[in-house]
Amino acid sequence: MASETKSHARRDRLLEIEVAARKWWEDEEVFRAESRKDLPKPGEKFFSTFPFPYMNGYLHIGHAFSLSKVDFASAYHRLRGANVLLPFGFHCTGMPIKASADKLSREIQRFGNPPVFTAEDNTTQASQAEEEAPAGRKSKVAAKSGGQVYQWEIMRSFGLTDSEIAKFQDPYEWFYYFPPLAVEDLRAYGLGCDWRRSFVTTDINPFFDAFVRWQMRKLKSMGKIVKDRRYTIFSPLDGQPCADHDRATGEGVQPQEYTLIKMEVLKPYPLKLGPLEGRRVFLAAATLRPETMYGQTNAWVLPDGKYGAYEINESGDVFILTERAALNLAYQNFSKTPQKPSCLVELTGYDLIGLPLRSPLAVNEIIYALPMLTILTNKGTGIVTSVPSDAPDDYMALHDLNAKPALRAKYGVKDEWVPSEIVPIINIPEFGDKAAEKVCLDLKIISQNDKEKLAEAKRLTYLKGFTEGTMLIGEFVGRKVQEVKPIIKGKAYRFSEPERPVMSRSGDECVVALTDQWYITYGESEWRKMAEDCLSNMNLYSKETRHGFEHTLSWLNQWACSRSFGLGTRIPWDEQFLVESLSDSSLYMAYYTVAHIFHDGDMYKGSKSLIRPQQMNDEVWEYLFCDGQYPKSSDIPSDVLSKMKQEFDYWYPLDLRVSGKDLIQNHLTFFIYNHTALMANRSKWPRGIRCNGHIMLNSEKMSKSTGNFRTLRQAIEEFSATATRFSLADAGDGVDDANFVFKTADAAILRLTKELTWMEEVLAAESSLRTGPPSTYADKVFENAMDVAIRFTEKAYKIVCLERHLSMDFTT
């Protein structure tokens, strides 16, 4: 017990010192950053930023880990004598706050105010949250709520009373509650920040609102924003596209496009399909390989799978597929009533076995629906076309049916339904015209349950079939598969679904919808080349990060930048829409350079500003950030305009952006794109991005549901800010996951307080100590060791890697 008291005493001593240090920093305005009239020479200034966090809760250790990288770098450059700017803002745009506020409102309507939740309700909610998550992963809702799936309980965990919680049905209540708490926590952490420049986003801040409107108008005038109709991940509950940061799970997931094969059911219909008499009925299969349709020998259904017969259009045509697929199709204009699937008959796979089918392009005039035990109904339509000549899975499934009479008997499969011959359709070098058969024999695959070997068989044949295969049948005989595929695909129906399950923050599973949207034209060839040029001159600190950006630039294309639900700035020319949350946050680093002139400590409306928001028109923004003409029509005092221009020209370009590696695939790449488009002066393009991995706590994934979670505030209270910073510094570098270890923080408390005690003892005996320059051998050894440490530190911060394309190496 005594040691425990002593441990707290040591920590409390550090906390006391931290309070005194913060007061001194604030009194002396140590972190106040001011520009100078003369432009800085290399190394004279250092401007770095961290992605502003969403304000729907407390900051946690994950935020602090990324932030520590930019904080440490800024402190180093400040010690080296540089003029340092480290600002910090707060993101309120998009869905996180609105979804939480709406969820709270729904809970009050359902359970009362204050709500009364039963144990059964909680169990049901928790199980639903787990079912919604991809295999092996908990949803962010469950993971970040400590098992408290209800929003009301999450708010209680923040220390709010029931009467206070009810106010948070208004999303704007979140704006005024959480950002000031974040400032408190970051001050307690010791962040070397110029707080005068802090701000919140959305139209609650009229200056930032004007800034975003200018960007959008400029991008549109440059042809970088267009209206288009395309497939988008979509939240049915929210009634709008669900962008990355609006998702509880599935960040980075894109639409997966299939070719839809309409396999017509031949009459007479069996009894179960009796209600569909007079209509054309199709089993709808989804394929990624339409060029193989010539070789169809049968269709596969899952015997125990749940299917439905859905009315597809005004003509009365009916598709048989899964409910999930029908919902996706309904959002892609394949339903009688838009966005509402109409199920005429509920079916199981057993009802479909033995149905005679006529499938387009198939050499076999009639094929049959057969049972396959390994179909995954959470992909595609739940109906799979079978091409055993080129699909190893199909080849082995047919092999099992032919080799096991008992299996056929179990499902009532007649011998004449099972094809005995494979239809060769493609010749592939090394594999011949029956690639699936050859590779299955080569790998000694014995059944359709041999998943690992079948995955390897597909890897060996699919890509080679596409790149080197030649058609043997149909109107395209002799032509390369890669030429034929888009032609066949262009003549068929298209069907899209998310690559993997996506859950919105509002709690529903997303679909793919065909929507009219405003898009930013990322991926356009000339613009992409500019982004690549910018990237090639940036310091990215690791080859993994560079490869991540290069990969993202290779696939990223049009990005939906508008939404109809949530919080933010209105699209200036189409105010029914809001600017999407990742599209309003790609250039705000420039806003930091002048934010203190607008806000000066008031992060909301800038009440102390000498400028009115209405004065910040496009001409002024152009002058400040794009070397535009002096805005002669502006009534902003010339000295204020000149001061703002000086601030931007002095601090830009941004020297360092620090972020988690998961933002490479969206925000950070947008950040590069938009700087190159909006700033014609290449000297203003960003200079560096440093990415880090996620952080674990004590070698385990950070998750409230397991109790392995710490907010920044909790960590400071438990360990002190100083020991927390030590453990963050020790947690790890690079893009691999890092590890915050409590024992490291505890050890830091002990070592630091021992060091303090030693210093006090030395200072107490100062009068008896030697004076003058180092004279003994021990003095010189110590001085030399310190010089070596300084030089290694300088190399780590300044050089980092001798060539930007190489990894860091501190050993040489």
Buried (B, 14 or more C-beta within 10 A) or exposed (E): EEEEEEBEEBBEBBBEBBEEBBEEBEEEEEBBBEBEEEEBEEEBBBBBBBBBBBBBBBBBBBBBBBBBBBBBBBBBBBEBEBBBBBBBBBBBBBBBBBBBBBBBBBBBEEBEBBBEBEEEBBEEBBEBBBEBBBEEBBBBBBBBBBBBBBBBBBBBEBEBEEEBBBBBBEBBBBBBBBBEBBBEBBBBBBBBBBBBBBBBBBBBBBBBBBBBBBBBBBBBEEEBBEEEEBBBBBBBBBEBBBBBBBBBBBBBBBBBBBBBBBBBBEEEBEEBBEEBEEBBBBBBBBBEBBBBBBBBBBBBBBBEBBBBBBBBEEEBBBBBBBBBBBBBBBBBEBBBEEBEBBBBBEBBBBBBBBBBBBBBBBBBEEBBBBBBBBBEBEBBBBBBBBBBBBBBBBBBBBBBBBEEEEBBEEBEBEEEBBBEEBBBBBBBEEBEBBBBBBBBEEBEBEBBEBEEBBEBBBEBBBEBBBEBBBBBBBEBEEBBBEEBBEEBBEEBBBBBBBBBBBBBBBBBBBBBBBBEBBBBBBBBEEBBEBBBEBBEEBBBBBBBBBBBBEEBBEEBEBBBBBBEBBBBBBBBEEEEBBBBBBBBBBBBBBBBBBBBBBBBEBBBBBEEBBBEBEBBBBBBBBBBBBBEEEBEEBEBEEEBBEBBBBBBBBBBBBBBBBBBBBBBBBBBBBBBBBBBBBBEEEEBBBBBBBBBBBBBBEEEBBBBBBEBBBBBBBBBBBBBBBBBBBBBBBBBBBBEBBBBBBEBBBBBBBEBBEEBEEEEEEEEEEEEEEEEEEEEEEEEEEEEEEEEEEEEEEBEBEEBBEEBEEBBEEEE
